[in-house]
Structures are given as structure tokens and as C-alpha cells.
């Protein structure tokens, strides 16, 4: 299982596009959590599972116009000291 933290612009259909990319790349959605960050941004946590490398998914997500940033959260680390790999920043 892999967890990603996405920072996206709060635009119509952005969540639908994110979920389409997850499905098209062959990943199973395990969990989805969305929270607003002001009026213009959303923070989206998605947990996915699949046999494909996570880079296949993150490379496609990075192509989304309304994506401001993506961080790969390592689930193997303890909750007290989460390890974050920054994949893209705005």
C-alpha cells in the first residue's frame, strides 16, 4: 500500500480526474480523505494498492493541470516520525 498527499486547486471535477488516473493506472483505491485549505485549495490523502510502481501513478498525477503538489508518504515508518518524499512542489 502507498499513501499520497495531494495539494490541488479547488476546481470542478478535480477529484474525478484524480480518481480516473488512479483507476486508469491499475491501482485500487483503499482510502480517500479530502479537506479544504482555504477557499482555493484542497488537501487530498489517497491510499492505493497495486502491482505497478507508484512512480507510474505519480508521473500521471503530475500532468494534472490543477495539481499544485504531491508528496509520497511512506507507510512503513512509524506514525511518530513519518517519512515524506516530495515528488513535486509548486
C-alpha positions as CSV (number, residue, x, y, z in Angstrom):
1,X,0.0,0.0,0.0
2,X,1.1,3.5,-0.8
3,X,-0.2,6.8,0.5
4,X,0.0,10.1,-1.4
5,X,-0.8,13.6,-0.2
6,X,-2.0,15.9,-3.0
7,X,-2.4,19.6,-2.9
8,X,-4.9,20.6,-5.6
9,X,-6.8,23.7,-6.7
10,X,-10.4,23.5,-5.7
11,X,-11.8,23.3,-9.2
12,X,-14.9,21.4,-10.5
13,X,-14.1,17.8,-11.3
14,X,-10.6,17.7,-9.9
15,X,-11.4,14.8,-7.6
16,X,-13.0,12.9,-10.5
17,X,-9.8,13.4,-12.6
18,X,-7.6,12.2,-9.7
19,X,-9.7,9.1,-9.3
20,X,-9.7,8.4,-13.0
21,X,-5.9,8.5,-13.1
22,X,-5.8,6.1,-10.2
23,X,-8.2,3.7,-12.0
24,X,-6.6,4.0,-15.4
25,X,-3.1,3.2,-14.0
26,X,-4.4,0.0,-12.4
27,X,-4.4,0.9,-8.8
28,X,-7.1,0.0,-6.2
29,X,-8.3,2.9,-4.1
30,X,-8.1,1.9,-0.4
31,X,-9.0,5.2,1.2
32,X,-9.7,8.9,0.3
33,X,-9.7,11.9,2.6
34,X,-10.3,15.4,1.4
35,X,-10.1,18.6,3.5
36,X,-10.3,22.2,2.4
37,X,-7.3,24.5,2.7
38,X,-8.8,28.0,2.4
39,X,-11.1,28.9,-0.4
40,X,-8.9,27.8,-3.3
41,X,-7.1,24.6,-2.3
42,X,-7.9,21.1,-1.2
43,X,-5.6,18.6,0.5
44,X,-6.3,15.1,-0.7
45,X,-4.9,12.0,1.0
46,X,-5.2,8.8,-1.1
47,X,-4.1,5.3,-0.1
48,X,-3.7,2.9,-3.1
49,X,-2.6,-0.6,-3.7
50,X,-1.4,-2.2,-6.9
51,X,1.4,-4.2,-8.5
52,X,2.6,-1.3,-10.7
53,X,5.3,1.0,-9.4
54,X,4.0,4.1,-7.6
55,X,6.0,6.3,-9.9
56,X,3.7,5.3,-12.8
57,X,0.8,6.9,-10.8
58,X,2.7,9.9,-9.6
59,X,4.0,10.7,-13.1
60,X,0.5,10.8,-14.4
61,X,-0.9,12.8,-11.5
62,X,1.8,15.4,-12.1
63,X,0.3,16.0,-15.5
64,X,-3.0,17.3,-14.0
65,X,-3.3,21.0,-14.5
66,X,-4.9,21.7,-11.1
67,X,-2.3,19.7,-9.1
68,X,-0.1,22.1,-7.0
69,X,2.0,19.4,-5.3
70,X,2.3,15.8,-4.4
71,X,4.1,14.0,-1.6
72,X,4.6,10.3,-1.3
73,X,4.1,9.3,2.4
74,X,6.0,6.2,3.4
75,X,3.6,3.9,5.3
76,X,6.4,1.8,6.6
77,X,7.6,4.5,9.0
78,X,6.1,4.9,12.5
79,X,3.3,7.5,12.9
80,X,5.5,9.5,15.3
81,X,8.2,10.1,12.6
82,X,6.5,10.0,9.1
83,X,8.9,9.9,6.2
84,X,7.9,12.2,3.3
85,X,9.3,12.1,-0.2
86,X,8.5,15.3,-2.1
87,X,7.6,14.4,-5.7
88,X,6.6,17.9,-6.9
89,X,6.1,21.3,-5.4
90,X,4.5,24.4,-6.9
